[in-house]
């Protein structure tokens, strides 16, 4: 659903600004600046349960470390882990046959991203590289917050 608000309806802007500032204080100034004499569109849609910043930071830190240990770039090891975690397909291109993951991490929910992290930890361990458990991230329960 999209709601278009005309800049002439100051009372709507005021009410919306107050609501956002109360419930999302980090975005308060940004929203206030947006409301300065402009028409705006507010879009409301269902959001999925995205993975957390802690998950993303943990994954990329250890993905880079493990990739370097393997002699691969961060993007190369990430692609490999995506293929191992979500499955892959071979696609013929003008550059030859390429293996591509069936799912991208940007499409992942918290649960799916947990599976990707598990794949990283398991694959690394199978090869003799240990991915430690972070003090900030301690298992699945951290993802449920």
FIFIGU-238864 format. One record per residue: residue in one letter; x, y, z of N, C-alpha, C, O in turn. Coordinates in steps of 0.02 Angstrom, whole numbers, padded with zeros to 5 digits, always signed. Layout:
residues N
AXYZXYZXYZXYZ/...
//
This chain:
residues 145
X+00042-00058+00000+00000+00000+00000+00045+00061+00000+00093+00065+00039/X+00030+00109-00043+00067+00172-00045+00019+00229-00028-00037+00232-00053/X+00043+00274+00014+00004+00332+00034+00042+00394+00013+00099+00405+00034/X+00011+00434-00029+00042+00496-00052+00016+00553-00009-00044+00562+00000/X+00063+00592+00019+00044+00647+00063+00067+00713+00032+00127+00723+00019/X+00021+00756+00020+00035+00822-00010+00066+00867+00042+00046+00867+00100/X+00116+00906+00022+00151+00951+00068+00105+01002+00101+00124+01031+00152/X+00047+01013+00072+00000+01062+00101-00037+01035+00162-00068+01073+00198/X-00032+00970+00175-00067+00939+00232-00019+00935+00291+00001+00881+00312/X-00002+00993+00319+00047+00998+00372+00030+00956+00433+00074+00929+00466/X-00035+00949+00448-00054+00911+00508-00036+00837+00501-00019+00805+00550/X-00040+00811+00440-00021+00741+00429+00054+00733+00438+00077+00686+00470/X+00093+00779+00410+00165+00777+00418+00184+00781+00492+00227+00744+00515/X+00152+00826+00528+00167+00835+00599+00153+00770+00638+00195+00748+00676/X+00094+00741+00627+00076+00679+00662+00124+00622+00645+00144+00584+00689/X+00140+00616+00581+00185+00563+00559+00255+00574+00587+00288+00526+00609/X+00278+00635+00587+00345+00652+00614+00348+00635+00688+00398+00606+00711/X+00297+00652+00726+00295+00636+00798+00296+00561+00808+00333+00535+00851/X+00255+00525+00771+00252+00453+00777+00320+00421+00764+00344+00380+00803/X+00352+00441+00709+00417+00411+00691+00470+00429+00742+00510+00387+00762/X+00471+00492+00764+00521+00513+00814+00513+00475+00879+00562+00457+00911/X+00450+00462+00899+00438+00424+00961+00459+00351+00955+00488+00323+01002/X+00443+00320+00899+00454+00248+00892+00519+00229+00857+00543+00173+00866/X+00548+00275+00820+00610+00261+00783+00657+00322+00791+00669+00357+00742/X+00682+00334+00851+00719+00395+00865+00781+00404+00821+00801+00460+00807/X+00811+00350+00800+00871+00355+00758+00856+00387+00690+00901+00418+00660/X+00795+00381+00666+00777+00409+00602+00740+00476+00608+00721+00505+00557/X+00731+00500+00669+00692+00561+00680+00716+00621+00641+00676+00654+00608/X+00781+00636+00643+00807+00694+00607+00802+00685+00532+00784+00732+00495/X+00816+00626+00509+00813+00612+00437+00742+00622+00412+00731+00651+00359/X+00693+00597+00448+00623+00604+00429+00603+00677+00431+00570+00702+00385/X+00622+00712+00484+00606+00783+00490+00632+00823+00431+00597+00867+00405/X+00693+00808+00409+00722+00842+00351+00683+00826+00287+00674+00869+00244/X+00660+00765+00282+00621+00744+00223+00555+00781+00218+00531+00795+00163/X+00526+00797+00274+00460+00830+00275+00462+00904+00259+00410+00936+00254/X+00520+00933+00251+00526+01005+00242+00499+01028+00174+00536+01032+00125/X+00434+01041+00171+00402+01070+00112+00401+01027+00050+00402+01052-00006/X+00399+00961+00059+00399+00916+00002+00340+00869+00005+00315+00853+00059/X+00317+00848-00052+00268+00793-00054+00306+00729-00039+00364+00722-00059/X+00273+00682-00005+00306+00618+00009+00259+00561-00006+00198+00569-00010/X+00288+00503-00012+00251+00441-00019+00274+00394+00036+00334+00382+00044/X+00226+00366+00073+00241+00317+00125+00217+00250+00098+00160+00243+00077/X+00262+00201+00100+00243+00134+00077+00241+00087+00136+00288+00084+00176/X+00187+00051+00142+00179+00002+00195+00171-00066+00163+00127-00078+00122/X+00216-00111+00183+00212-00179+00156+00239-00228+00208+00276-00209+00253/X+00221-00289+00200+00244-00341+00246+00319-00350+00238+00344-00352+00182/X+00353-00355+00293+00425-00366+00290+00440-00438+00312+00404-00467+00353/X+00493-00465+00284+00512-00532+00305+00561-00527+00363+00587-00473+00377/X+00573-00581+00395+00616-00584+00453+00689-00585+00429+00719-00638+00425/X+00716-00526+00415+00784-00521+00387+00835-00543+00438+00823-00544+00498/X+00893-00562+00412+00948-00580+00457+00973-00518+00492+00963-00461+00469/X+01006-00528+00548+01027-00473+00590+01095-00446+00568+01132-00480+00532/X+01111-00386+00591+01177-00356+00577+01232-00399+00610+01285-00408+00581/X+01218-00426+00670+01267-00469+00704+01282-00531+00661+01340-00551+00655/X+01230-00560+00632+01240-00618+00589+01283-00599+00529+01331-00634+00512/X+01266-00543+00498+01303-00522+00438+01376-00507+00455+01421-00529+00419/X+01389-00471+00508+01458-00455+00528+01498-00517+00543+01555-00525+00522/X+01467-00563+00582+01500-00625+00599+01516-00666+00536+01572-00690+00528/X+01468-00673+00493+01478-00712+00432+01534-00683+00390+01580-00719+00369/X+01531-00618+00377+01582-00588+00332+01651-00587+00362+01700-00595+00326/X+01657-00577+00427+01723-00579+00459+01755-00647+00448+01813-00651+00427/X+01717-00700+00462+01746-00767+00457+01747-00793+00385+01788-00836+00369/X+01703-00768+00344+01705-00785+00273+01771-00758+00242+01804-00794+00205/X+01789-00696+00258+01851-00666+00233+01912-00705+00259+01958-00720+00221/X+01912-00720+00325+01968-00756+00355+01976-00826+00324+02032-00846+00305/X+01921-00861+00319+01924-00929+00290+01943-00926+00216+01982-00966+00192/X+01914-00877+00180+01931-00869+00109+02005-00856+00099+02036-00886+00055/X+02034-00812+00140+02106-00798+00135+02147-00861+00149+02196-00874+00116/X+02125-00899+00199+02159-00962+00216+02157-01011+00158+02204-01049+00146/X+02101-01010+00121+02092-01054+00063+02126-01028+00000+02132-01063-00050/X+02147-00964+00002+02176-00933-00058+02123-00907-00105+02133-00902-00165/X+02065-00889-00077+02009-00863-00117+01992-00792-00095+02005-00773-00038/X+01962-00754-00140+01938-00688-00123+01875-00695-00081+01844-00748-00081/X+01855-00642-00045+01792-00646-00007+01732-00663-00052+01689-00702-00032/X+01729-00634-00112+01673-00649-00157+01674-00722-00181+01622-00753-00187/X+01734-00748-00194+01739-00818-00217+01716-00867-00163+01678-00913-00177/X+01739-00856-00101+01719-00903-00048+01645-00894-00031+01611-00943-00015/X+01620-00833-00036+01549-00821-00024+01507-00859-00076+01458-00892-00058/X+01525-00855-00139+01489-00892-00192+01491-00967-00178+01441-01002-00186/X+01549-00991-00159+01557-01063-00145+01511-01084-00087+01478-01136-00091/X+01510-01045-00035+01468-01061+00023+01394-01057+00006+01354-01097+00031/X+01375-01008-00035+01305-01003-00058+01285-01067-00095+01232-01094-00084/X+01329-01089-00140+01315-01150-00179+01309-01211-00134+01265-01252-00143/X+01353-01217-00086+01351-01274-00040+01290-01271+00006+01261-01323+00022/X+01269-01211+00026+01214-01205+00072+01146-01210+00038+01101-01244+00064/X+01137-01178-00019+01072-01172-00052+01065-01213-00116+01012-01214-00147/X+01119-01247-00135+01118-01284-00198+01141-01238-00255+01146-01177-00247/X+01154-01269-00312+01180-01229-00368+01154-01257-00434+01127-01312-00438/X+01164-01218-00486+01148-01239-00554+01206-01218-00599+01241-01169-00585/X+01215-01255-00653+01266-01236-00701+01232-01200-00758+01182-01222-00786/X+01261-01142-00775+01231-01100-00826+01283-01088-00881+01340-01071-00867/X+01262-01099-00943+01307-01086-00999+01307-01012-01014+01255-00981-01022/X+01367-00983-01016+01374-00913-01033+01424-00907-01091+01455-00957-01110/X+01433-00849-01117+01482-00838-01170+01553-00847-01143+01601-00856-01181/X+01561-00843-01077+01626-00852-01045+01636-00925-01024+01687-00941-00992/X+01590-00967-01041+01595-01037-01021+01541-01055-00971+01498-01013-00955/X+01543-01116-00946+01493-01139-00898+01511-01111-00829+01568-01115-00807/X+01462-01083-00796+01470-01055-00729+01423-01089-00681+01367-01107-00698/X+01447-01098-00620+01405-01125-00567+01377-01066-00527+01414-01023-00505/X+01311-01065-00518+01278-01011-00483+01235-01039-00427+01204-01092-00434/X+01233-01003-00370+01189-01026-00315+01116-01018-00333+01098-00972-00371/X+01075-01062-00307+01002-01057-00319+00970-01001-00279+00915-00979-00295/X+01005-00976-00228+00978-00923-00186+01035-00877-00167+01092-00899-00157/X+01021-00813-00163+01070-00763-00142+01060-00748-00067+01005-00756-00041/X+01112-00727-00034+01107-00712+00038+01061-00651+00050+01032-00645+00104/X+01055-00608+00000+01010-00550+00008+00937-00571+00012+00894-00532+00034/X+00922-00632-00008+00853-00659-00005+00842-00699+00058+00788-00726+00069/X+00893-00703+00100+00891-00749+00157+00854-00720+00217+00860-00660+00232/X+00817-00762+00250+00787-00745+00315+00839-00759+00369+00894-00782+00354/X+00822-00745+00431+00868-00761+00486+00885-00835+00486+00943-00854+00494/X+00834-00877+00477+00845-00949+00478+00891-00970+00421+00938-01008+00431/X+00878-00945+00361+00920-00962+00303+00991-00937+00313+01039-00972+00295/X+00998-00878+00342+01066-00851+00353+01102-00893+00406+01163-00902+00403/X+01064-00919+00455+01094-00965+00504+01121-01027+00469+01174-01052+00487/X+01085-01052+00420+01107-01110+00381+01171-01094+00343+01216-01136+00339/X+01176-01033+00316+01236-01012+00280+01296-01008+00329+01351-01030+00311/X+01284-00981+00388+01338-00979+00439+01358-01050+00459+01417-01064+00466/X+01309-01094+00468+01324-01163+00485+01366-01196+00430+01412-01234+00444/X+01351-01180+00367+01389-01208+00311+01461-01182+00314+01508-01220+00303/X+01470-01118+00329+01537-01090+00336+01576-01126+00391+01632-01148+00380/X+01546-01133+00450+01579-01164+00507+01595-01237+00492+01651-01260+00505/X+01547-01274+00464+01557-01345+00449+01610-01355+00395+01654-01397+00403/X+01605-01317+00340+01653-01325+00285+01724-01308+00309+01771-01344+00293/X+01730-01254+00347+01795-01235+00373+01823-01290+00418+01882-01308+00412/X+01782-01317+00463+01805-01369+00509+01826-01432+00472+01876-01463+00489/X+01789-01450+00419+01807-01508+00379+01876-01500+00347+01910-01550+00333/X+01896-01438+00336+01960-01424+00304+02015-01407+00355+02072-01394+00336/X+01998-01407+00419+02047-01394+00471+02053-01321+00492+02101-01303+00527/X+02006-01279+00472+02005-01209+00492+01948-01200+00543+01891-01217+00529/X+01965-01174+00601+01915-01167+00654+01886-01096+00654+01922-01047+00657/X+01819-01093+00649+01783-01029+00655+01757-01025+00726+01712-01063+00744/X+01784-00980+00767+01762-00977+00837+01693-00947+00844+01670-00908+00802/X+01660-00965+00898+01596-00935+00915+01610-00867+00945+01650-00861+00991/X+01577-00816+00920+01587-00748+00943+01555-00739+01012+01505-00771+01027/X+01583-00695+01053+01551-00678+01117+01485-00642+01105+01438-00649+01143/X+01483-00602+01052+01422-00564+01035+01369-00610+01006+01309-00600+01016/X+01391-00661+00970+01346-00707+00937+01356-00776+00967+01410-00806+00959/X+01307-00801+01001+01314-00866+01034+01256-00910+01014+01211-00924+01055/X+01256-00933+00953+01206-00982+00930+01141-00952+00906+01134-00891+00900/X+01094-00996+00893+01030-00979+00862+00989-00931+00904+00953-00889+00876/X+00993-00935+00971+00952-00892+01012+00968-00818+00999+00924-00776+01007/X+01030-00802+00981+01048-00733+00966+01010-00707+00904+00998-00647+00898/X+00992-00753+00859+00958-00734+00798+00884-00721+00811+00851-00688+00771/X+00857-00746+00866+00786-00741+00879+00767-00676+00912+00708-00661+00919/X+00816-00636+00934+00802-00573+00969+00774-00521+00923+00760-00465+00944/
//
